[in-house]
């Protein structure tokens, strides 16, 4: 099964080797027919501490690194 890849914005880089990434998804509300935005935060592994708050990054599923971290940062969007 392929690993999922998501794109989001780093909202926190205070922990060592970890960044918190906010991933936003958009969908149409079935009743009101309006576009709704929902976001979720993921803890991602950043071994070099290369990313800081505000960066747009891509994260990929991986085997669990710690209790909350099961994602890794793979690239920064240009």
C-alpha positions in Angstrom: 0.0 0.0 0.0 1.5 3.4 -0.9 2.3 5.9 1.8 0.1 9.0 2.0 1.7 12.4 1.2 0.1 15.6 2.5 1.0 19.2 2.2 0.7 21.8 4.9 2.2 24.7 6.9 4.6 24.3 9.8 2.9 25.9 12.8 5.5 25.0 15.5 9.2 24.0 15.5 9.9 24.3 19.3 10.5 20.6 19.9 13.8 18.9 19.0 13.7 17.0 15.6 9.9 17.6 15.4 7.7 20.0 13.6 3.9 20.4 13.9 2.3 20.7 10.5 -1.3 22.0 9.9 -2.9 20.3 6.9 -6.1 21.9 5.5 -8.7 20.1 3.5 -11.6 21.6 1.6 -14.9 20.0 0.8 -18.4 21.0 -0.2 -21.0 20.9 2.5 -23.7 18.4 1.4 -26.6 20.5 2.7 -25.6 24.1 2.5 -23.5 23.7 -0.8 -20.8 25.9 0.6 -17.0 25.2 0.6 -15.9 24.3 4.1 -12.3 24.3 5.3 -11.2 21.9 8.0 -7.6 21.5 9.3 -5.7 18.9 11.3 -2.3 19.0 12.9 0.3 16.3 12.5 3.6 15.8 14.3 6.3 15.1 11.8 9.9 14.0 12.2 12.5 16.6 11.1 15.9 15.1 11.9 18.0 18.1 10.9 15.7 20.7 12.4 15.7 22.3 8.9 12.2 23.8 8.9 10.7 26.7 10.9 7.3 28.1 11.5 5.6 29.4 8.3 7.3 27.0 5.9 5.1 25.0 3.5 6.2 21.4 3.5 5.2 17.9 2.3 5.0 15.1 4.9 4.8 11.3 4.3 3.5 8.5 6.4 6.2 6.4 8.1 6.5 3.8 10.8 6.0 5.4 14.3 9.1 7.3 15.5 7.5 8.1 18.9 4.1 8.2 20.6 2.7 11.0 18.4 5.1 11.0 15.4 4.2 8.7 12.5 5.0 11.2 9.7 8.3 12.5 8.3 9.1 15.7 6.4 10.2 15.0 2.8 10.4 18.3 1.0 9.7 22.0 1.1 7.5 23.6 -1.5 9.1 26.3 -3.6 
